[in-house]
């Protein structure tokens, strides 16, 4: 199954000093970006990148289970400092097939409903005419 993962760093209660910012980037941000690049080369991350404005990480991954997905996220060096949002994705072809089935069910249901209305109207006409 495919997942859309959005990762953001947890906000700190107080602003970081320049030295703390440098330390955070060197020890957490860069290693996390490098790990994402490696996972992308290994095809564990199918696509992704960092948003230009906010710096959020956006990943599309394929995982066979929630456990596999969790292990992948936990490989990120900064995972303990990240807010992670996971959205399961449905494939385009799979969704199109489901939508086609739903339309067919609705058509069949609508057809039955229309036939019942027509029968009832026919009965009313018969009663009115007879």
C-alpha positions as CSV (number, residue, x, y, z in Angstrom):
1,X,0.0,0.0,0.0
2,X,1.2,3.5,-0.7
3,X,1.3,6.3,1.9
4,X,1.7,10.0,1.8
5,X,3.9,11.1,4.8
6,X,4.3,14.6,5.9
7,X,7.1,15.3,8.4
8,X,7.7,18.5,10.3
9,X,10.1,19.3,13.1
10,X,8.4,19.8,16.5
11,X,8.4,23.5,17.5
12,X,10.6,24.3,20.4
13,X,9.2,26.3,23.3
14,X,11.9,29.0,22.9
15,X,13.8,30.2,19.9
16,X,17.1,28.5,19.3
17,X,20.4,30.3,19.4
18,X,22.6,30.4,16.3
19,X,24.8,27.7,17.8
20,X,21.8,25.5,18.7
21,X,20.4,25.9,15.1
22,X,23.7,24.9,13.6
23,X,23.9,21.9,15.9
24,X,20.3,20.9,15.1
25,X,21.0,21.1,11.3
26,X,24.3,19.3,11.5
27,X,23.1,16.5,13.9
28,X,19.4,16.0,12.8
29,X,18.3,17.8,9.7
30,X,21.2,16.9,7.3
31,X,21.4,13.3,8.4
32,X,17.7,13.0,8.0
33,X,17.8,14.5,4.4
34,X,20.7,12.2,3.6
35,X,18.8,9.1,4.9
36,X,15.8,10.2,2.8
37,X,18.0,10.4,-0.3
38,X,19.4,6.9,0.4
39,X,15.9,5.5,0.9
40,X,14.8,7.1,-2.3
41,X,17.8,5.5,-4.1
42,X,16.7,2.1,-2.6
43,X,13.2,2.7,-3.9
44,X,11.7,2.6,-0.4
45,X,10.7,6.3,-0.8
46,X,9.0,6.4,-4.2
47,X,9.0,10.2,-4.5
48,X,9.3,13.2,-2.2
49,X,11.1,16.3,-1.3
50,X,11.1,19.3,0.9
51,X,8.6,22.1,0.5
52,X,10.3,25.3,-0.5
53,X,8.4,27.6,1.9
54,X,8.0,25.7,5.2
55,X,10.7,23.0,4.9
56,X,8.2,20.2,5.5
57,X,9.2,16.8,4.2
58,X,6.8,15.1,1.9
59,X,7.3,11.4,1.1
60,X,5.4,8.8,-0.8
61,X,6.3,5.4,0.3
62,X,5.2,1.8,-0.4
63,X,4.9,-0.5,2.6
64,X,3.3,-3.9,3.1
65,X,2.2,-3.2,6.7
66,X,2.0,-0.5,9.3
67,X,5.0,-2.1,11.0
68,X,7.1,-1.8,7.8
69,X,6.0,1.9,7.5
70,X,6.9,2.5,11.2
71,X,10.3,0.9,10.7
72,X,11.0,3.2,7.7
73,X,10.0,6.3,9.6
74,X,12.1,5.2,12.6
75,X,15.2,5.0,10.3
76,X,15.1,8.8,10.0
77,X,17.8,10.1,12.4
78,X,15.5,12.9,13.6
79,X,12.3,10.7,14.0
80,X,12.0,11.5,17.7
81,X,11.8,15.2,16.9
82,X,9.4,14.9,14.1
83,X,5.6,15.4,13.8
84,X,4.6,12.7,11.3
85,X,1.3,12.6,9.5
86,X,0.4,9.5,7.5
87,X,-2.3,9.3,4.8
88,X,-3.0,6.0,3.1
89,X,-3.3,6.4,-0.7
90,X,-5.4,4.4,-3.1
91,X,-4.1,3.7,-6.6
92,X,-5.7,5.4,-9.5
93,X,-6.7,2.2,-11.3
94,X,-8.1,0.6,-8.2
95,X,-10.2,3.7,-7.4
96,X,-11.5,3.9,-11.0
97,X,-12.6,0.3,-10.8
98,X,-14.4,0.9,-7.5
99,X,-16.1,4.0,-8.9
100,X,-17.2,2.0,-11.9
101,X,-18.7,-0.6,-9.7
102,X,-20.5,2.0,-7.6
103,X,-22.0,3.6,-10.7
104,X,-23.2,0.2,-11.9
105,X,-24.8,-0.5,-8.5
106,X,-26.5,2.9,-8.6
107,X,-27.8,2.4,-12.1
108,X,-29.2,-1.0,-11.2
109,X,-30.8,0.4,-8.0
110,X,-32.1,3.4,-9.9
111,X,-33.6,1.2,-12.6
112,X,-35.4,-0.9,-10.0
113,X,-36.7,2.2,-8.3
114,X,-38.0,3.6,-11.6
115,X,-39.7,0.3,-12.5
116,X,-41.5,0.3,-9.1
117,X,-42.6,3.9,-9.7
118,X,-43.9,3.1,-13.2
119,X,-45.8,0.0,-11.8
120,X,-47.4,2.1,-9.1
121,X,-48.4,4.8,-11.6
122,X,-49.9,2.1,-13.8
123,X,-51.9,0.8,-10.9
124,X,-53.2,4.3,-10.1
125,X,-54.2,4.8,-13.8
126,X,-56.0,1.5,-13.8
127,X,-57.9,2.4,-10.6
128,X,-58.8,5.9,-12.0
129,X,-59.9,4.5,-15.3
130,X,-61.9,1.6,-14.0
